[in-house]
């Protein structure tokens, strides 16, 4: 996984690029009618229900825009919220509050939606050993925010990107000429480059599970698009040789049943690519 320093740099880049995109050469709406020395206060108002996420990110945005702004937090990230709740107050230059408003809302609305959906999966998996994972099916440019939201919702992060974990999926295997060839070439590559990166291999059927198990050094097997019966068979075959992960269209209706098959992880792209933003507003007080 990426380091904390790398993660913080990703967040910094998201903020700087978003402000560049949104503000350009100036927030002329505010510049035109609000004095530069005017001071104001606003509240983050919840108009929905779910798990709030992005409070700490909002603080980073306000600080980036104007280090003199002050935030009073009433509700922390990961807390269940309802209509009418006030998450925080922000006080400072009115122009600065307005400059930061859209980025704060866009980020928090999406992060809260992802945290809320993730938390529903977490509750469905209670009583099993199975953990819910995100995927790389994220919005380009804001992956760090979406993966942060998954963690806030109680889930776990899969690899961050192509560089911090190897996944040998169906296309890698087919282009390479087979499972065993792909695994052996990968291990040779890692040795040659002096890299310590975990290897996950996707299996499309039980026969491929058998072949993967004949190779050493596989960290996790991705049991992809298996039915319940074959998933249980796969878990039994794998035993404690490596970790197991179910994937492939698993949703809130099927997640608990796959967890009962004994897999260590379930991965779901829907955590980040199929959510409805939480309704939040930043209102002057």
C-alpha positions in Angstrom: 0.0 0.0 0.0 1.1 3.6 -0.4 2.8 5.4 2.4 1.1 8.1 4.5 3.4 10.7 2.9 2.3 9.6 -0.6 -1.3 9.7 0.5 -1.0 13.2 1.9 0.7 14.3 -1.4 -2.3 12.9 -3.3 -4.6 15.0 -1.2 -2.6 18.1 -1.7 -2.6 17.6 -5.5 -6.4 17.1 -5.4 -7.0 20.3 -3.6 -4.6 22.4 -5.7 -6.0 21.1 -8.9 -9.6 21.5 -7.8 -9.0 25.1 -6.7 -7.2 25.8 -10.0 -10.1 24.3 -11.9 -12.8 26.2 -10.0 -11.3 29.5 -9.2 -9.1 30.3 -12.1 -8.0 33.9 -12.1 -10.5 34.8 -9.4 -14.0 34.2 -7.8 -15.4 37.3 -9.5 -18.9 36.7 -8.0 -17.5 37.3 -4.5 -14.9 39.8 -5.6 -17.6 42.0 -7.2 -19.9 42.4 -4.2 -18.1 41.3 -1.0 -15.4 43.5 0.6 -12.0 41.9 1.0 -12.1 42.5 4.8 -15.6 41.2 5.4 -15.8 38.3 7.9 -18.5 35.7 8.0 -19.5 32.4 9.4 -21.2 29.3 7.8 -22.5 25.9 8.9 -22.3 22.6 7.2 -25.9 21.4 7.2 -27.0 17.8 6.7 -30.2 17.4 4.5 -30.0 13.6 4.3 -29.0 10.6 6.5 -26.0 8.3 6.5 -22.4 8.3 7.5 -20.6 11.7 7.3 -17.2 11.7 5.7 -14.8 14.4 4.6 -14.7 16.6 7.7 -10.9 16.4 7.9 -10.6 17.0 4.2 -12.8 20.1 4.5 -10.4 21.4 7.1 -7.5 20.9 4.7 -9.3 22.8 2.0 -10.2 25.7 4.2 -6.6 25.9 5.4 -5.3 25.7 1.8 -7.6 28.6 0.7 -7.0 30.7 3.8 -5.0 29.6 6.8 -6.8 32.2 9.0 -10.1 30.4 8.7 -11.3 28.5 11.8 -13.4 25.4 11.9 -15.4 24.2 14.9 -16.2 20.5 14.5 -19.4 19.2 16.0 -19.6 15.8 14.3 -16.5 13.7 13.3 -15.9 11.6 10.3 -17.5 8.2 10.4 -20.5 9.3 12.5 -24.1 8.5 11.6 -26.0 11.8 10.7 -29.6 12.7 10.0 -31.5 15.6 8.5 -30.9 18.8 10.3 -27.6 17.9 11.9 -24.8 20.6 11.8 -21.4 19.0 11.2 -19.2 22.1 11.7 -19.0 25.8 11.6 -16.4 27.7 9.7 -15.5 31.3 10.4 -13.2 33.7 8.5 -13.1 36.0 5.5 -16.3 35.7 3.6 -14.6 35.6 0.3 -12.4 32.7 1.5 -15.5 30.7 2.7 -17.1 31.2 -0.7 -14.0 30.2 -2.6 -13.7 26.9 -0.7 -17.5 26.2 -0.6 -17.9 24.2 -3.8 -14.9 21.9 -3.3 -15.8 21.2 0.3 -19.4 20.3 -0.7 -18.5 18.3 -3.8 -15.9 16.2 -1.8 -18.0 15.7 1.3 -21.2 14.8 -0.6 -19.4 12.0 -2.5 -17.2 10.9 0.4 -20.3 10.6 2.6 -22.2 8.6 0.0 -19.3 6.2 -0.3 -18.8 5.9 3.5 -22.6 5.2 3.8 -22.6 2.5 1.2 -19.5 0.9 2.6 -21.0 0.9 6.1 -24.0 -1.0 4.8 -21.7 -3.8 3.5 -19.8 -3.8 6.8 -23.0 -4.4 8.7 -24.1 -7.2 6.3 -20.8 -9.0 6.9 -21.0 -8.8 10.7 -20.5 -12.2 12.3 -18.2 -13.4 9.6 -14.4 -13.1 9.1 -15.0 -11.4 5.7 -13.8 -7.8 5.1 -15.2 -5.5 2.3 -12.6 -4.0 -0.1 -12.8 -1.3 -2.7 -11.3 -1.5 -6.1 -9.6 0.8 -8.7 -13.0 1.7 -10.2 -12.7 5.2 -8.8 -13.3 8.7 -10.3 -10.2 9.8 -12.1 -8.3 12.4 -10.1 -9.9 11.9 -6.7 -9.1 8.3 -5.9 -7.5 9.2 -2.6 -10.7 10.8 -1.4 -12.9 7.9 -2.4 -10.6 5.3 -0.8 -10.4 7.5 2.3 -14.2 7.4 2.4 -14.2 3.6 2.2 -12.0 3.5 5.3 -14.2 6.0 7.1 -17.2 3.7 6.4 -15.4 0.8 8.0 -14.1 -0.9 4.9 -10.6 -1.7 3.8 -8.6 -0.5 0.8 -7.4 -2.8 -2.0 -4.3 -1.7 -3.8 -4.2 2.1 -4.4 -2.9 1.9 -7.9 -1.0 -0.3 -10.4 2.3 0.3 -8.6 1.7 -0.9 -5.1 0.4 -4.5 -5.7 0.4 -6.9 -8.6 -2.8 -8.4 -9.8 -2.6 -11.0 -12.6 -6.0 -10.9 -14.1 -7.5 -12.7 -17.0 -6.0 -10.5 -19.7 -2.5 -10.6 -18.1 -2.8 -14.4 -18.0 -4.1 -14.8 -21.6 -1.5 -12.3 -23.0 1.3 -14.1 -21.2 0.2 -17.6 -22.3 -1.1 -19.1 -19.0 -1.3 -18.8 -15.3 2.0 -20.6 -14.4 3.9 -18.6 -16.9 2.5 -15.3 -15.6 3.3 -16.1 -12.0 6.8 -17.3 -12.7 7.6 -14.3 -14.9 6.2 -12.0 -12.3 8.4 -13.5 -9.6 11.4 -13.2 -11.8 10.6 -9.6 -12.5 10.2 -8.7 -8.9 13.5 -10.4 -8.0 15.3 -8.6 -10.9 13.9 -5.2 -9.8 14.4 -5.8 -6.1 10.7 -5.1 -5.4 8.7 -6.4 -2.5 5.2 -6.3 -3.9 2.4 -8.8 -3.1 0.9 -10.9 -5.9 -2.8 -11.6 -6.4 -3.9 -14.0 -9.1 -7.4 -14.2 -10.6 -9.0 -17.5 -11.1 -12.0 -18.1 -13.4 -12.8 -21.7 -12.4 -11.7 -24.4 -10.1 -9.2 -25.8 -12.5 -7.4 -22.5 -12.5 -7.4 -22.5 -8.7 -5.6 -25.9 -8.8 -3.0 -24.4 -11.2 -2.4 -21.3 -9.1 -1.8 -23.5 -6.0 1.0 -25.3 -7.7 3.0 -22.1 -7.6 4.6 -20.6 -4.5 4.5 -16.9 -3.6 0.9 -16.0 -4.3 -0.5 -13.7 -1.6 -4.2 -13.9 -2.5 -6.4 -15.7 -5.0 -9.2 -13.7 -6.6 -12.2 -16.0 -6.9 -13.9 -14.2 -9.7 -17.5 -14.6 -10.7 -17.9 -18.0 -9.0 -21.3 -19.1 -7.7 -21.8 -20.0 -4.0 -21.1 -23.7 -4.4 -17.9 -23.3 -6.3 -16.8 -20.5 -4.0 -17.1 -22.9 -1.0 -15.1 -25.5 -3.0 -12.4 -23.0 -3.9 -12.0 -21.9 -0.3 -11.7 -25.5 0.8 -9.1 -26.2 -1.8 -7.1 -23.1 -0.9 -7.2 -23.7 2.8 -4.5 -21.6 4.6 -2.2 -21.6 1.6 -3.0 -18.0 0.8 -5.8 -15.4 1.3 -9.1 -15.5 -0.6 -11.1 -12.8 -2.3 -14.5 -13.0 -4.0 -15.4 -10.5 -6.7 -17.6 -10.0 -9.7 -21.0 -8.3 -9.4 -21.4 -8.9 -5.6 -23.9 -6.6 -4.2 -25.9 -5.9 -1.0 -28.2 -8.8 -1.8 -25.5 -11.4 -2.2 -22.5 -10.2 -0.1 -23.6 -12.0 3.1 -24.0 -15.4 1.3 -20.5 -15.1 -0.2 -19.1 -14.2 3.2 -20.6 -17.4 4.6 -18.5 -19.3 2.0 -15.5 -18.4 4.1 -13.6 -15.9 1.9 -11.3 -13.5 3.6 -12.4 -10.5 1.4 -15.1 -9.4 -0.9 -14.2 -6.6 -3.3 -16.9 -4.4 -4.8 -16.4 -1.6 -7.4 -19.9 -0.4 -6.6 -18.6 1.1 -3.3 -17.1 4.0 -5.4 -18.7 3.9 -8.8 -22.4 3.5 -7.9 -23.4 5.9 -5.2 -25.8 8.9 -4.8 -24.3 11.9 -3.2 -25.4 12.8 0.3 -27.3 16.1 0.3 -25.3 18.7 2.2 -25.3 22.5 2.2 -22.9 25.2 3.5 -25.1 28.0 4.7 -24.2 31.5 6.1 -25.2 32.0 9.7 
